[in-house]
Amino acid sequence: ISKQLNDWGLVYFTGFYTQIRNAILKDTMSVNVNASVNGANIMMKDTILYESEYYAVFANQNIERIDIYGCTFGFEVSLSKSLSLYGDINYTKGLNKVNNNNPVPHIPPIFGKLSLQKKSGKLTGFIDFQYSLKKDSSDFDSGGVDNLEETPYDEVSGEYLGLPSWGSLNLSLSYNLSNNASLQLSVNNIFDKHYKSFGSGISAPGRNLITTFRLNY
């Protein structure tokens, strides 16, 4: 759904719902151990003893049904002939309908961006703020695919806290040398914040400088 606001802006909304049948997910399961423990015959067990420690049993398996839904809200506003503002926010939710509506992997937290663009002759300036809200540990999948163990750890409670929120401010300047050539200078993560994008497993780059020369022929 989109709405043109006269000559100075546009707002839009997108929603989706997806139902996946026989999805393959890493999830907990029970195995046939056929063993005797304290005189009792144990056939199925969801943990196994390995090198004197107990571990939960996981395996890739077919899940009969998974529901994924979400939405995006965004806008594009012309503040003047040479100044424009853009922004969006995105929400996604995934549920394992077979296993008590437990979270499924690869579902990002709420994220989005806010951008301001200024044009002046051959020079274009672009300020971009990208952000991600917190993803609680309860929203991570039980199979460990989303790397919960790489999020901050609370030694008092003995629990992982989930992915913290983060924001990154970036600046870009582009100059058109001609109709076919342009030069761009970008400074990313200006405030040198440490953060991890969801699911990446590695820290994002700190403050960095990128120069780009483009030639169209």
Secondary structure, DSSP 8 states (H G I E B T S, - for coil): -EEEETTTEEEEEEEEEEEEEEEEEEEE--EEEEEEETTEEEEEESEEEETTEEEE-EEEEEEEEEEEEEEEEEEEEESSSSEEEEEEEEEEEEEETTTTTEE-TT---SEEEEEEEEEETTEEEEEEEEEE--B-GGGS-TTSTT-GGGS-EETTTTEE--B--EEEEEEEEEEESSSSEEEEEEEESTT------TTT-S----SEEEEEEEE--
